């Protein structure tokens, strides 16, 4: 699992997650993702290159979204693949975070 | 003695390799111990045999779970809350190991407590969700499906909290996912839950499962999937609840060529007689 960050225009940070967001993947990016959500206030998480989303991956995203909300920021998810979109929709987490 | 005080480069390399191996063995043993503890917690919470319930031949129910080597947080429950009804629950906690097993046991206990205090399915799930959200700094969560079958008239009222939709298998062989979804438990305080209702006729059944079934992969990397599950169930429509569960779990084992599951596999079936 990789996390690639790109500072976009108007203060919006684009962060692409790449790979399988299973337990190992979620653990690998947990620390850099947590640091990112503490340092930025407008985050778009690009999921287009995430091939699989497990429940621990959902938890990582939820923790990030909560951190953003507590700091007055906003995190949204973008471009999930169909299988990831299905997981986000069925769990209700897509509705909580915003896709 | 001189060698110990002034080790040669070869000895230093050997010592480093031995230290790394010892650390790895310790880590792996600790992980095995943790998973063994998690498995004990998980198994202790599973319900007894539904055949022991006073179903009086009105319904046939059976559940089974195959825990992954790295134990996940699957759970299921079958009990009679009174009034000639059968409650069926299935769920999946995020993560693995002892933290997931502990949250699983907390979720099951909370659901059982809420079922004693509230009559309607939405009220039960709203109360359970409130209790799980109340002390949850780690943002653990559990998908859950809760259904109650009236054994007299076949009405099946259910609430789906973010779980993969169970399948309804009609006596005529049609197989459809139950409509309606929701949000996993533990994430959204104050979330209002919506219930849905269908009616089962004699010979109809419901099949609840966790995503460990549909996300099982074969040696080529293909997922078992919902279509394959529905097809297997349709082929098993003449069978009772236990045989349906075994048919699906055996099919998944064949599909994965006997590989250890990477996630818990749980199935719960009920057939109205």
Interface residues (C-beta under 8 A of the other chain):
Chain A: X23 X54 X55 X56 X58 X59 X62 X63 X66 X89 X90 X91 X92 X93 X95 X96
Chain B: X70 X92 X93 X94 X95 X96 X139 X140 X141 X143 X161 X162 X163 X164 X165 X181 X182 X183 X184 X187 X188 X263
